[in-house]
Amino acid sequence: MSNRATLIPAGRQLGVIGAGVMGQTLIKGLLSAGLLTTDQVWAAEHSPERREQVARDLGIAVFEDYGAALPRTDIVLVCVKPSQIGPAMATMREHGPSPDTLFISILAGVTTTQLEAALGLPNPWVRAMPNTPAVVGEGMTVVCRGRDASAAHVETARRIFCAVGRCEVVDEQYCNAITALSGSGPAYMYLVLEALADAGVKVGLPRHLALELVAQTMLGAARMVQVTGRHPAALRDDVTTPAGCTIGGLLMLEDGKIRSVLARAVEEATRIVDELGRSASAN
Ligand SMILES: NC(=O)c1ccc[n+]([C@@H]2O[C@H](COP(=O)([O-])OP(=O)(O)OC[C@H]3O[C@@H](n4cnc5c(N)ncnc54)[C@H](OP(=O)(O)O)[C@@H]3O)[C@@H](O)[C@H]2O)c1
C-alpha cells in the first residue's frame, strides 16, 4: 500500500494554517515525496497576494475562510508564528473541527499544554520541530505527543515528516533545545558554508568552485558521521596527518574558540525559544 493511501484516505484532506516560509516548505516537500497529491491538501492564508502566490506556485486550494473544508480534513498542520496562535485557534474553534481531527504544530517554543489551551477543544495535538531542508527531502524533525494524542497520532506525524527527511520521537522537555539546534541549524550551516567559501576565494579559488567544494564537503562529512556511526573526533583524526596542513588549520579554528562560540550560539537561541513560548501565552 502506498504512503499516500494510508496517510489520507480518498476524499480526505490535510489543511495547513499559515502558508509562509515553513508552511510552503512542508507542502512542497510532501507533494514532491508523493505523500499527498495537490487535491489532498489545502492552505489558509491572510493576505490575498499570498493566497494567489501559493495557489499558483503549489497548485493547491488556498482559502481565506477554510470552514467549508474542515469536515473533510483529518489533519491540520499549524504553521503560524508563535505570537499568532491565539487568534488562529480562536477562528478554528469557531469553525468547529471534527473531534478526531489531529492537530500538528510546528511553532517554536509553544508547548502542547499551551496549544491545547489555545484551541480549547479536546482534539489531539502533536508538537513538531522541522527544518527547511525538508523542501529537498533532507529535513530533520522531532515530534512529541500531547496529552490527548495516541501513539497512532504520533506515528501519523512521524510518517509525514519522514517523507521529507529524518524524524525522531522525543520527550517534550527537549523541544526548545532541539529548536535552537536543528530548527535554526540550517542558518548556522549556511553561515559556516559561506565563510569557508570566502576562505577559498581568499586563497585564490573562483567563488563558484569554492562554494561547490565546501557544500559537497559539508554533505560528505555529515554522511560519514551518519553512515559509519563513528565519533566525529575519530573521523577528524583520520584526516589529520602529523605535521600536515589540516592540524595547522584546526589549531587556528581552536584559537578562534569555535567550540565555545557554537555552544554559546545554541544556548542563546534556546533562551530566545523559551521566551517566544512564554510570550505566546500572553497573546
Ligand atoms: N522558518 C524556519 O526555519 C522554521 C523552522 C522550524 C519551525 N518554524 C516555525 O514555523 C512557524 C512559521 O514560521 P515561518 O517562518 O513559516 O513564518 P511566516 O513566513 O511568517 O509564515 C506564517 C504565515 O501564517 C500566516 N498566518 C498567520 N495567522 C494566520 C491565520 N490565522 N490564518 C491564516 N494564515 C495565518 C501569516 O500571514 P501574515 O504574515 O499576514 O500574518 C504568514 O503568511 C513559526 O511558528 C516558527 O516558529 C520555523
PDBQT file of the ligand as one rigid body, heavy atoms in Angstrom, charges set to zero:
ROOT
HETATM    1  N1  LIG A 301      11.455  29.352   9.416  1.00  0.00    +0.000 N 
HETATM    2  C1  LIG A 301      12.026  28.263   9.925  1.00  0.00    +0.000 C 
HETATM    3  O1  LIG A 301      13.132  27.839   9.560  1.00  0.00    +0.000 OA
HETATM    4  C2  LIG A 301      11.270  27.446  10.940  1.00  0.00    +0.000 A 
HETATM    5  C3  LIG A 301      11.764  26.181  11.316  1.00  0.00    +0.000 A 
HETATM    6  C4  LIG A 301      11.017  25.430  12.231  1.00  0.00    +0.000 A 
HETATM    7  C5  LIG A 301       9.829  25.929  12.761  1.00  0.00    +0.000 A 
HETATM    8  N2  LIG A 301       9.420  27.173  12.411  1.00  0.00    +0.000 N 
HETATM    9  C6  LIG A 301       8.147  27.671  12.974  1.00  0.00    +0.000 C 
HETATM   10  O2  LIG A 301       7.259  27.736  11.890  1.00  0.00    +0.000 OA
HETATM   11  C7  LIG A 301       6.286  28.746  12.141  1.00  0.00    +0.000 C 
HETATM   12  C8  LIG A 301       6.111  29.571  10.882  1.00  0.00    +0.000 C 
HETATM   13  O3  LIG A 301       7.351  30.199  10.586  1.00  0.00    +0.000 OA
HETATM   14  P1  LIG A 301       7.559  30.874   9.175  1.00  0.00    +0.000 P 
HETATM   15  O4  LIG A 301       8.989  31.269   9.111  1.00  0.00    +0.000 OA
HETATM   16  O5  LIG A 301       6.966  29.996   8.110  1.00  0.00    +0.000 OA
HETATM   17  O6  LIG A 301       6.607  32.193   9.363  1.00  0.00    +0.000 OA
HETATM   18  P2  LIG A 301       5.878  33.047   8.240  1.00  0.00    +0.000 P 
HETATM   19  O7  LIG A 301       6.651  33.001   6.970  1.00  0.00    +0.000 OA
HETATM   20  O8  LIG A 301       5.535  34.373   8.851  1.00  0.00    +0.000 OA
HETATM   21  O9  LIG A 301       4.510  32.230   7.984  1.00  0.00    +0.000 OA
HETATM   22  C9  LIG A 301       3.359  32.323   8.785  1.00  0.00    +0.000 C 
HETATM   23  C10 LIG A 301       2.198  32.617   7.841  1.00  0.00    +0.000 C 
HETATM   24  O10 LIG A 301       0.981  32.359   8.518  1.00  0.00    +0.000 OA
HETATM   25  C11 LIG A 301       0.055  33.395   8.166  1.00  0.00    +0.000 C 
HETATM   26  N3  LIG A 301      -0.987  33.430   9.194  1.00  0.00    +0.000 N 
HETATM   27  C12 LIG A 301      -0.881  33.857  10.473  1.00  0.00    +0.000 A 
HETATM   28  N4  LIG A 301      -2.043  33.664  11.140  1.00  0.00    +0.000 NA
HETATM   29  C13 LIG A 301      -2.901  33.112  10.252  1.00  0.00    +0.000 A 
HETATM   30  C14 LIG A 301      -4.245  32.678  10.340  1.00  0.00    +0.000 A 
HETATM   31  N5  LIG A 301      -4.947  32.805  11.465  1.00  0.00    +0.000 N 
HETATM   32  N6  LIG A 301      -4.820  32.166   9.239  1.00  0.00    +0.000 NA
HETATM   33  C15 LIG A 301      -4.124  32.062   8.081  1.00  0.00    +0.000 A 
HETATM   34  N7  LIG A 301      -2.838  32.445   7.932  1.00  0.00    +0.000 NA
HETATM   35  C16 LIG A 301      -2.228  32.962   9.011  1.00  0.00    +0.000 A 
HETATM   36  C17 LIG A 301       0.937  34.625   8.134  1.00  0.00    +0.000 C 
HETATM   37  O11 LIG A 301       0.291  35.690   7.479  1.00  0.00    +0.000 OA
HETATM   38  P3  LIG A 301       0.616  37.207   7.963  1.00  0.00    +0.000 P 
HETATM   39  O12 LIG A 301       2.099  37.385   7.823  1.00  0.00    +0.000 OA
HETATM   40  O13 LIG A 301      -0.201  38.038   7.025  1.00  0.00    +0.000 OA
HETATM   41  O14 LIG A 301       0.181  37.285   9.401  1.00  0.00    +0.000 OA
HETATM   42  C18 LIG A 301       2.150  34.091   7.397  1.00  0.00    +0.000 C 
HETATM   43  O15 LIG A 301       1.966  34.139   5.996  1.00  0.00    +0.000 OA
HETATM   44  C19 LIG A 301       6.767  29.561  13.338  1.00  0.00    +0.000 C 
HETATM   45  O16 LIG A 301       5.955  29.271  14.446  1.00  0.00    +0.000 OA
HETATM   46  C20 LIG A 301       8.193  29.089  13.555  1.00  0.00    +0.000 C 
HETATM   47  O17 LIG A 301       8.496  29.062  14.927  1.00  0.00    +0.000 OA
HETATM   48  C21 LIG A 301      10.091  27.936  11.500  1.00  0.00    +0.000 A 
ENDROOT
TORSDOF 0
